[in-house]
Amino acid sequence: MNESAIPIPTNCFSPKGYIKSHPATGLLATRYGDRLIAVPEVLLRSISKTLRVETGEASYLALYTFGDNWGKNFGERMIQDTIK
């Protein structure tokens, strides 16, 4: 087997070897070019807390509607990106 045929990173578990970022756009991608999404836990918790303060008892309905609309749009965009 040719030693130069299979490049092995020095640290196989290092995120630097698997996740690439583009500073200008803020996009994350795998080393194969597949897009990644990163949503901080603080953001997820603050959305529900803010909705509870702003809408009161209707926060669950608002969160459901938000998630439903966002999920549909996100899914459609992912399908469009994979077709390209």
N, C-alpha and C positions, 0 to 999 in steps of 0.2 A: 504494500500500500504506500502510496506517495504521501509523505508527511505534510506537504504543502497543500494537499487537496482539501483537508478538513481543518479550517482555522478554529481554534478553541480559545475563547477569551480567558484571561487570567483568573477572573472570578465569575463563574457561571451564574451566581446568584445576585450579581450586582444589577440594580435597576438601570444603570447607565448603559448596559449592554442590550437591554430589551425595549426601553422606552426612549423615544426621541422626541424632543420638543422643538417647536419653531417659535422663537421669541417674538417675531413680528406679528404673528396671527394668534399665538397662544394655544395652538393646537398640539395635542399629544398623539403620537402614533407608535405602533409597534415597529420592530425593526423590519417587518415585512410591508409596512406602509398602511396597515389597518388603523383607523381612527380609534382613539380611546376617549372616554368621558370620565371626568373626575368631578364629583360633587361633594364639597366639604360637608361634614356632619353638622357643623355650626349653621350652615345655610339651611339645611333641611329642618333643623329644630326651630330656627328663627322664623321660617315661613309659617309654620303652624302656630307658633306663639303670637306672631303679629296678626294673623287672621283671627285668632281667638279674641284679641284685644279690639280689633277694628270691627268685627262683625258679630261678636257675641255668640249666641246659640246657632247662628247660621254658618259658623266657621266650618263645620263638617261638610255642609253642602257646597260652600265656596271651594274648599280643598278638593272635594270630589270633582267638581266642574273644572277646576284648574288642572288637576291631574289627568282628567279625561281628554281635555283639549290639547294639553301639552304632549301627552302620550301619543295621540293620533298624529299630530304634526311631526313629532320626533320620529315615529315609525315611518311615515311617508318620506321624510328626508333621508332616512337611512336606506330605504328601498331605492330612492333615486340615486343616491351616491354609489350603491353597489351595482346598479345597472350601468353607470358610466364607465 
